[in-house]
Amino acid sequence: MASGASSSPPPLAVAAAAVVLLALCLCAPRVGVDARPPPPLHGVRPLAFDEGYAQIFGSGNLALLRDGRRVRLALDESTGAGFASQDLFLHGFFSAAIKLPADYAAGVVVAFYLSNGDVYEKTHDELDFEFLGNVRGREWRVQTNVYGNGSTHAGREERYDLPFDPTDDFHHYSILWTSRRIVFYVDETPIREVVRTPSMGAAFPSKPMSLYATIWDGSSWATLGGRYRANYKYAPFVAEFADLLIRGCAVDPAADHSTAAACEERTSLESLAVPAEQRAAMAAFRRAHTSYSYCHDRRRYPVALSECGGGGGGDAGGAGRLPGRMFGPDGMRQRRRHRGGRRAGGGSQDDAM
Ligand SMILES: *[C@@H]1O[C@H](CO)[C@@H](O)[C@H](O)[C@H]1NC(C)=O
């Protein structure tokens, strides 16, 4: 220290040190073997597996870690795996910290969703986070979707490029479902809001649903429309779930749901929706990361679905609306011209499903 000023280190040594430091920095995220989930959202205590969930398929491919506070789901040649909440809920806030399989994962689908397909076969409701695996070097893609009353002919998909690598670490993915709106979140940021409108009718989910988490082989469609199938040379594909959190209203599907409104009030779900100070963050995320929007898919919906608004903007609510010029006629994001090398050869189809 005292003699520090008297001689400066040789430039080569400085350069070497910088290279070492840089290498360390680049490597740091890879030490994600024991990645820690971020702190729980909204101060709600996550439930251990046995307290609130049950395995639904996949025999040996579901493993519990840390006293059931972490769930590992694997997909191999024999099967995927999945679990569901023990209860059905009429409205709630549902969240998990999820870490996706690393490396080659084409054809692999990880889903975190609400559904009542078991109870209402023909008129089921569903709210989805779906993670679509990709070939090596290409990012996972995330889509959200909303179905109501068996409206599976009318998908309401949106897809996003995540601003981080979801295989490196745990990130929170959450769904808020109230009688008035649906909000999807990535970490703290709301990324999509569907405000209930009269014209949506029963397409807005309105019957009790269970929470599900699954991993399965979606080779026929998940990656570039099925062009890249799951390759079991890279199996098992492992997804980890932590911070399984439900703040909601459990109901008996056979009973009447007259108490549900009181429960929704008590759990103050609406207060979680989209705080004013997060509207700008939501708008920014949507502008930067939305890669497909059903509201702009004129091939599929020559007339945009009612909730998209006259301007074809997106879901109701100013912060959600995206300008039509961002998208091509197939609803895919138009890449900017200065990155347009890829566009010339068929453009955004590159990213198509
Ligand atoms: C839901 O769909 C069923 C079957 O198509 C229909 O009979 C019913 O009226 C729908 N519910 C509502 C609330 O629109």
Ligand as a Chemical Component Dictionary entry (heavy atoms), coordinates in Angstrom:
data_LIG
# 
_chem_comp.id                   LIG 
_chem_comp.type                 NON-POLYMER 
_chem_comp.pdbx_formal_charge   0 
_chem_comp.three_letter_code    LIG 
# 
loop_
_chem_comp_atom.comp_id 
_chem_comp_atom.atom_id 
_chem_comp_atom.alt_atom_id 
_chem_comp_atom.type_symbol 
_chem_comp_atom.charge 
_chem_comp_atom.model_Cartn_x 
_chem_comp_atom.model_Cartn_y 
_chem_comp_atom.model_Cartn_z 
_chem_comp_atom.pdbx_ordinal 
LIG C1 C1 C 0 -70.586 -21.783 -22.390 1  
LIG O1 O1 O 0 -70.635 -22.703 -23.454 2  
LIG C2 C2 C 0 -71.767 -23.550 -23.419 3  
LIG C3 C3 C 0 -71.593 -24.605 -24.483 4  
LIG O2 O2 O 0 -71.184 -24.057 -25.698 5  
LIG C4 C4 C 0 -73.016 -22.697 -23.602 6  
LIG O3 O3 O 0 -74.168 -23.514 -23.567 7  
LIG C5 C5 C 0 -73.069 -21.666 -22.480 8  
LIG O4 O4 O 0 -74.152 -20.806 -22.661 9  
LIG C6 C6 C 0 -71.784 -20.864 -22.408 10 
LIG N1 N1 N 0 -71.788 -20.038 -21.215 11 
LIG C7 C7 C 0 -71.873 -18.738 -21.257 12 
LIG C8 C8 C 0 -71.875 -18.022 -19.961 13 
LIG O5 O5 O 0 -71.916 -18.116 -22.309 14 
# 
loop_
_chem_comp_bond.comp_id 
_chem_comp_bond.atom_id_1 
_chem_comp_bond.atom_id_2 
_chem_comp_bond.value_order 
_chem_comp_bond.pdbx_ordinal 
LIG C1 O1 SING 1  
LIG C1 C6 SING 2  
LIG O1 C2 SING 3  
LIG C2 C3 SING 4  
LIG C2 C4 SING 5  
LIG C3 O2 SING 6  
LIG C4 O3 SING 7  
LIG C4 C5 SING 8  
LIG C5 O4 SING 9  
LIG C5 C6 SING 10 
LIG C6 N1 SING 11 
LIG N1 C7 SING 12 
LIG C7 C8 SING 13 
LIG C7 O5 DOUB 14 
# 
